[in-house]
Amino acid sequence: MKAYRIETTLTENGTLTLQGLPFQAGEPIEIIVLERQGKPADSEDSNPYPLRGTVIRYDDPFEPTLSPQDWEVLK
């Protein structure tokens, strides 16, 4: 089963019109309607890489997470 995504807006009277669907007339299809969450996909504010360009800092990445005394407890 293939899925086709179409974004549209309801008219004032609640009518939904779908055009340009890749199906033949008379072919049975299933329609699922989902509420749009968040900003539209074509919004200028949408950033697919929100962390790009941010500073990453590692404070002593090889420092043990346990003190030497705690290693004895794990044995």
KEKOLSE-63955 format. One record per atom (N, C-alpha, C): residue in one letter; atom name; z, x, y. Coordinates in nm, 2 decimals. Each point is the difference from the previous one (the first is absolute). Example, Ala and Ser with C-alpha at 12.3 -4.5 7.8 and 13.67 -1.06 7.14 Angstrom:
REM residues 2
["A","N",[0.78,1.32,-0.57]] ["A","CA",[0.00,-0.09,0.12]] ["A","C",[0.00,0.09,0.12]] ["S","N",[-0.07,-0.04,0.11]] ["S","CA",[0.00,0.09,0.11]] ["S","C",[0.08,-0.08,0.11]] 
//
This chain:
REM residues 75
["M","N",[0.00,0.09,-0.12]] ["M","CA",[0.00,-0.09,0.12]] ["M","C",[0.00,0.09,0.12]] ["K","N",[-0.09,-0.03,0.09]] ["K","CA",[-0.01,0.08,0.13]] ["K","C",[0.07,-0.08,0.11]] ["A","N",[0.06,0.07,0.09]] ["A","CA",[0.06,-0.07,0.12]] ["A","C",[-0.08,0.04,0.13]] ["Y","N",[-0.01,-0.10,0.08]] ["Y","CA",[-0.07,0.02,0.13]] ["Y","C",[0.09,-0.04,0.11]] ["R","N",[0.02,0.08,0.10]] ["R","CA",[0.09,-0.02,0.11]] ["R","C",[-0.07,-0.05,0.12]] ["I","N",[0.04,-0.11,0.06]] ["I","CA",[-0.06,-0.05,0.13]] ["I","C",[0.12,-0.04,0.08]] ["E","N",[0.00,0.06,0.12]] ["E","CA",[0.11,-0.04,0.10]] ["E","C",[-0.06,-0.10,0.10]] ["T","N",[0.07,-0.11,0.02]] ["T","CA",[-0.05,-0.10,0.10]] ["T","C",[0.12,-0.07,0.06]] ["T","N",[-0.03,-0.09,0.09]] ["T","CA",[0.11,-0.07,0.07]] ["T","C",[-0.03,-0.15,-0.02]] ["L","N",[0.11,-0.08,-0.02]] ["L","CA",[-0.01,-0.14,-0.01]] ["L","C",[-0.04,-0.06,0.14]] ["T","N",[-0.08,-0.11,-0.01]] ["T","CA",[-0.03,-0.07,0.13]] ["T","C",[0.12,-0.08,0.04]] ["E","N",[0.00,-0.07,0.11]] ["E","CA",[0.11,-0.08,0.05]] ["E","C",[0.03,-0.11,-0.09]] ["N","N",[-0.10,-0.06,-0.07]] ["N","CA",[0.03,-0.11,-0.09]] ["N","C",[0.03,0.04,-0.14]] ["G","N",[0.01,0.13,-0.02]] ["G","CA",[0.04,0.06,-0.14]] ["G","C",[-0.12,0.02,-0.09]] ["T","N",[-0.12,0.00,0.05]] ["T","CA",[-0.11,0.01,-0.08]] ["T","C",[-0.03,0.15,-0.02]] ["L","N",[-0.04,0.04,-0.13]] ["L","CA",[-0.03,0.14,-0.03]] ["L","C",[-0.14,0.00,-0.05]] ["T","N",[-0.08,0.09,0.06]] ["T","CA",[-0.14,0.01,-0.03]] ["T","C",[-0.03,0.14,-0.05]] ["L","N",[-0.06,0.01,-0.12]] ["L","CA",[-0.03,0.13,-0.06]] ["L","C",[-0.15,0.01,-0.01]] ["Q","N",[-0.06,0.11,0.06]] ["Q","CA",[-0.14,0.01,0.00]] ["Q","C",[-0.04,0.14,-0.06]] ["G","N",[-0.11,0.01,-0.06]] ["G","CA",[-0.05,0.13,-0.05]] ["G","C",[0.07,0.05,-0.13]] ["L","N",[0.04,-0.10,-0.08]] ["L","CA",[0.07,0.04,-0.13]] ["L","C",[-0.11,0.04,-0.10]] ["P","N",[0.03,0.10,-0.08]] ["P","CA",[-0.10,0.06,-0.09]] ["P","C",[-0.01,-0.08,-0.13]] ["F","N",[-0.01,-0.14,0.00]] ["F","CA",[0.00,-0.08,-0.12]] ["F","C",[-0.12,-0.09,0.01]] ["Q","N",[-0.04,-0.05,-0.11]] ["Q","CA",[-0.11,-0.10,-0.01]] ["Q","C",[0.05,-0.14,0.02]] ["A","N",[-0.08,-0.09,0.06]] ["A","CA",[0.04,-0.14,0.01]] ["A","C",[0.03,-0.06,-0.13]] ["G","N",[0.11,-0.07,-0.01]] ["G","CA",[0.04,-0.06,-0.13]] ["G","C",[0.08,0.09,-0.09]] ["E","N",[0.02,0.12,0.04]] ["E","CA",[0.08,0.09,-0.08]] ["E","C",[0.15,-0.02,0.02]] ["P","N",[0.08,-0.02,-0.11]] ["P","CA",[0.14,-0.02,0.02]] ["P","C",[0.07,0.12,0.06]] ["I","N",[0.09,-0.02,0.10]] ["I","CA",[0.07,0.11,0.06]] ["I","C",[0.15,-0.04,0.01]] ["E","N",[0.09,0.09,0.02]] ["E","CA",[0.14,-0.03,0.03]] ["E","C",[0.03,0.06,0.14]] ["I","N",[0.07,-0.08,0.08]] ["I","CA",[0.04,0.04,0.13]] ["I","C",[0.15,0.01,0.02]] ["I","N",[0.05,0.11,0.04]] ["I","CA",[0.14,0.02,0.03]] ["I","C",[0.02,0.03,0.15]] ["V","N",[0.08,-0.07,0.06]] ["V","CA",[0.02,0.02,0.15]] ["V","C",[0.14,0.07,0.02]] ["L","N",[0.00,0.11,0.07]] ["L","CA",[0.12,0.07,0.04]] ["L","C",[0.01,0.01,0.15]] ["E","N",[0.13,-0.01,0.04]] ["E","CA",[0.03,0.02,0.14]] ["E","C",[-0.02,0.14,0.04]] ["R","N",[-0.06,0.03,0.11]] ["R","CA",[-0.02,0.14,0.05]] ["R","C",[0.14,0.06,0.04]] ["Q","N",[0.03,0.12,-0.04]] ["Q","CA",[0.13,0.06,0.04]] ["Q","C",[-0.03,0.11,0.09]] ["G","N",[0.08,0.02,0.10]] ["G","CA",[-0.01,0.11,0.10]] ["G","C",[-0.12,-0.01,0.09]] ["K","N",[-0.04,0.12,0.05]] ["K","CA",[-0.11,0.00,0.10]] ["K","C",[-0.13,-0.01,-0.08]] ["P","N",[-0.11,-0.04,0.07]] ["P","CA",[-0.13,0.00,-0.06]] ["P","C",[-0.04,0.14,-0.04]] ["A","N",[-0.09,0.01,-0.11]] ["A","CA",[-0.04,0.13,-0.05]] ["A","C",[-0.08,0.08,0.11]] ["D","N",[-0.07,-0.07,0.09]] ["D","CA",[-0.08,0.07,0.09]] ["D","C",[0.07,0.03,0.13]] ["S","N",[0.13,-0.01,0.01]] ["S","CA",[0.08,0.02,0.12]] ["S","C",[-0.01,0.14,0.04]] ["E","N",[-0.01,0.03,0.13]] ["E","CA",[0.00,0.14,0.04]] ["E","C",[0.13,0.07,-0.02]] ["D","N",[0.11,-0.07,-0.01]] ["D","CA",[0.13,0.06,-0.02]] ["D","C",[0.02,0.03,-0.15]] ["S","N",[-0.08,-0.04,-0.09]] ["S","CA",[0.03,0.03,-0.14]] ["S","C",[-0.03,0.14,-0.03]] ["N","N",[0.09,0.07,-0.06]] ["N","CA",[-0.02,0.15,-0.03]] ["N","C",[0.02,0.01,-0.15]] ["P","N",[-0.10,0.04,-0.08]] ["P","CA",[0.02,0.02,-0.14]] ["P","C",[0.08,0.12,-0.03]] ["Y","N",[0.02,0.09,0.09]] ["Y","CA",[0.08,0.13,-0.02]] ["Y","C",[0.11,0.01,0.11]] ["P","N",[0.10,-0.08,-0.01]] ["P","CA",[0.10,0.00,0.11]] ["P","C",[0.08,0.13,0.01]] ["L","N",[0.01,0.08,-0.10]] ["L","CA",[0.07,0.13,0.00]] ["L","C",[-0.08,0.12,0.04]] ["R","N",[-0.13,-0.02,0.01]] ["R","CA",[-0.09,0.11,0.04]] ["R","C",[0.03,0.05,0.13]] ["G","N",[0.02,0.14,0.01]] ["G","CA",[0.04,0.06,0.12]] ["G","C",[0.14,0.01,0.03]] ["T","N",[0.09,-0.06,-0.08]] ["T","CA",[0.14,0.01,0.02]] ["T","C",[0.05,0.14,-0.06]] ["V","N",[0.12,0.04,0.05]] ["V","CA",[0.05,0.13,-0.04]] ["V","C",[0.09,-0.02,-0.13]] ["I","N",[-0.03,0.08,-0.09]] ["I","CA",[0.08,0.00,-0.13]] ["I","C",[0.08,0.13,0.00]] ["R","N",[0.13,-0.02,-0.02]] ["R","CA",[0.09,0.12,0.00]] ["R","C",[0.08,0.00,-0.12]] ["Y","N",[0.01,0.12,-0.07]] ["Y","CA",[0.08,0.02,-0.12]] ["Y","C",[0.11,0.09,0.04]] ["D","N",[0.13,-0.05,-0.01]] ["D","CA",[0.11,0.09,0.03]] ["D","C",[0.05,0.06,-0.14]] ["D","N",[-0.04,0.12,-0.02]] ["D","CA",[0.04,0.08,-0.12]] ["D","C",[-0.03,-0.08,-0.13]] ["P","N",[-0.13,-0.02,-0.03]] ["P","CA",[-0.04,-0.09,-0.11]] ["P","C",[0.05,0.06,-0.14]] ["F","N",[0.03,0.13,-0.01]] ["F","CA",[0.04,0.05,-0.13]] ["F","C",[0.16,0.01,-0.01]] ["E","N",[0.07,-0.05,0.09]] ["E","CA",[0.14,-0.01,-0.01]] ["E","C",[0.04,-0.09,-0.11]] ["P","N",[0.10,0.05,-0.08]] ["P","CA",[0.04,-0.09,-0.11]] ["P","C",[0.07,-0.13,0.05]] ["T","N",[-0.03,-0.11,-0.08]] ["T","CA",[0.06,-0.13,0.05]] ["T","C",[0.14,-0.01,-0.04]] ["L","N",[0.05,0.08,-0.10]] ["L","CA",[0.14,0.00,-0.04]] ["L","C",[0.06,0.14,0.03]] ["S","N",[0.13,0.00,0.03]] ["S","CA",[0.07,0.13,0.02]] ["S","C",[0.02,0.06,-0.14]] ["P","N",[0.02,0.14,0.00]] ["P","CA",[0.02,0.07,-0.13]] ["P","C",[0.11,-0.06,-0.08]] ["Q","N",[0.11,-0.05,0.07]] ["Q","CA",[0.11,-0.05,-0.07]] ["Q","C",[-0.04,-0.13,-0.08]] ["D","N",[-0.09,-0.08,0.06]] ["D","CA",[-0.04,-0.13,-0.06]] ["D","C",[-0.09,0.02,-0.12]] ["W","N",[-0.06,0.12,-0.01]] ["W","CA",[-0.08,0.03,-0.12]] ["W","C",[0.08,0.00,-0.13]] ["E","N",[0.13,0.05,0.02]] ["E","CA",[0.09,0.01,-0.12]] ["E","C",[0.03,-0.14,-0.05]] ["V","N",[0.01,-0.10,0.08]] ["V","CA",[0.03,-0.13,-0.04]] ["V","C",[-0.12,-0.06,-0.09]] ["L","N",[-0.12,0.04,0.03]] ["L","CA",[-0.11,-0.05,-0.07]] ["L","C",[-0.02,0.06,-0.14]] ["K","N",[0.07,0.11,-0.03]] ["K","CA",[-0.02,0.06,-0.13]] ["K","C",[0.07,-0.07,-0.11]] 
//
